[in-house]
Amino acid sequence: MIPFNKPYLVGKEAHYMYQAVMAEHLSGNGPYTKKCQKFFEERYGFKKCLLTTSGTDALEMCAMLCDLKPGDEVIIPSYTFVSTALAFLREGAKVVFADSMKRNPNLDAEAIEALITPRTKVIIPVHYAGVACDMDRIMEIAHRHNLLVVEDAAQAIDSYYTSNITHNTLLEEHQTSHIKHNTSEGNRVPLGGIGHLAAFSFHETKNITAGGEGGLLVVNDERFIRRAEILWEKGTNRAEFFRGAVNKYGWVDMGSSFLPAEINAAFLWAQLENLDEIQAKRKALWNKYYELLNPLADKGYFQLPDIPEYASNNAHMFYLVCRNLEERTNLIKFLKEHEIQAVFHYLSLHSSEYYKNKHDGRELPECDRYMDTLVRLPLFYDLEIEDVERICEVIRLFYV
Ligand SMILES: *Cc1c(COP(=O)(O)O)cnc(C)c1O
């Protein structure tokens, strides 16, 4: 059986975990945590990074930092993982679901403005499959309406957006920081470095993992840094105390225990050291899928992943969009009979058991279409090119 996903070791994971034990520091915010955070701050120019125990936790921190009042509204794509909505619901927000685009499952920036009311506080774009949302448009709308932007970059490590805002005044007003990679077309900025806040995930199914579960909060807007550090460590000013900025350490705000153990940070560090190698391998597999399936897509059997001109590809996911639900069901079954595990993705949140009675009743036809027709193919570090060839041959057999 070719599984949909499989954990892998790529370098010194076990060694660094052993080192963490030998260094006699296993609780959070130790040397490996600091190394990982610095890696992200230096490689991507993120202003402040804090490791968390999951992507969900990082989103919860984002939601807490937005300081929502009951009845405040947040705009979220319906076609996303449950945590995107859950984090904000827990803070008492009203979740307003947006539809996806026709070309890909990302939220349709053109549909956002119609959803804004005087109670709207935050827009949460999700970079589905690691492919950027139209961030110039989203940041421009947010700026005009004085809204915060939280990027759900759970799937978007090492992926970029090409901005056409050359003078960058818009983003500077939001005090965001990011490394600008000048290209002929515009500024190449890393995903997670555009919104005021962002969340990454290092869950087992993502491009890199912190040993199963893990995440990262990114703070691009300086105004949120102090409070982020406090929320992270159970509402205490421990970080300031250890920097010598205050002489008493105590309880100053809300918070929780969002820090991962050093064992997890040590695992993550080994994967970060090999990030370029991991990404190269994933991209090679992704490109092979694309090359072999493109002729079938040309015949109209299905739609392949779409990478807009402003987005890069971090090879997080390879998916097909089938013509209808029945065909997708049969394709998944056919693949299973040939020892290949493929999975469908999100059940749109607006039609979920938990939320359908709370949703305002608007139809979101593109979300529903992806819910019924999108199928994800196996993609993980230890998958081989020959596996991809076999999977594509089985898909060809199904259609032709
Ligand atoms: C994986 C994922 C999350 C949650 O991350 P965890 O680390 O599993 O908590 C949130 N949003 C999206 C879009 C994801 O893909």
The ligand as an SDF file (V2000), in Angstrom:
LIG
                    3D

 15 15  0  0  0  0  0  0  0  0999 V2000
   -2.9170   21.7320    9.5570 C   0  0  0  0  0  0  0  0  0  0  0  0
   -3.7200   22.9700    9.5340 C   0  0  0  0  0  0  0  0  0  0  0  0
   -4.0740   23.6670   10.6960 C   0  0  0  0  0  0  0  0  0  0  0  0
   -3.8380   23.1290   12.0890 C   0  0  0  0  0  0  0  0  0  0  0  0
   -2.5560   22.8140   12.3960 O   0  0  0  0  0  0  0  0  0  0  0  0
   -2.2590   21.7460   13.5760 P   0  0  0  0  0  0  0  0  0  0  0  0
   -0.7860   21.8630   13.7390 O   0  0  0  0  0  0  0  0  0  0  0  0
   -2.7060   20.4160   13.0860 O   0  0  0  0  0  0  0  0  0  0  0  0
   -3.0030   22.2020   14.7760 O   0  0  0  0  0  0  0  0  0  0  0  0
   -4.7480   24.8690   10.5830 C   0  0  0  0  0  0  0  0  0  0  0  0
   -5.0820   25.3670    9.3860 N   0  0  0  0  0  0  0  0  0  0  0  0
   -4.7830   24.7180    8.2390 C   0  0  0  0  0  0  0  0  0  0  0  0
   -5.1670   25.3360    6.9490 C   0  0  0  0  0  0  0  0  0  0  0  0
   -4.1090   23.4950    8.2800 C   0  0  0  0  0  0  0  0  0  0  0  0
   -3.8360   22.8580    7.1340 O   0  0  0  0  0  0  0  0  0  0  0  0
  1  2  1  0
  2  3  1  0
  2 14  2  0
  3  4  1  0
  3 10  2  0
  4  5  1  0
  5  6  1  0
  6  7  2  0
  6  8  1  0
  6  9  1  0
 10 11  1  0
 11 12  2  0
 12 13  1  0
 12 14  1  0
 14 15  1  0
M  END
$$$$
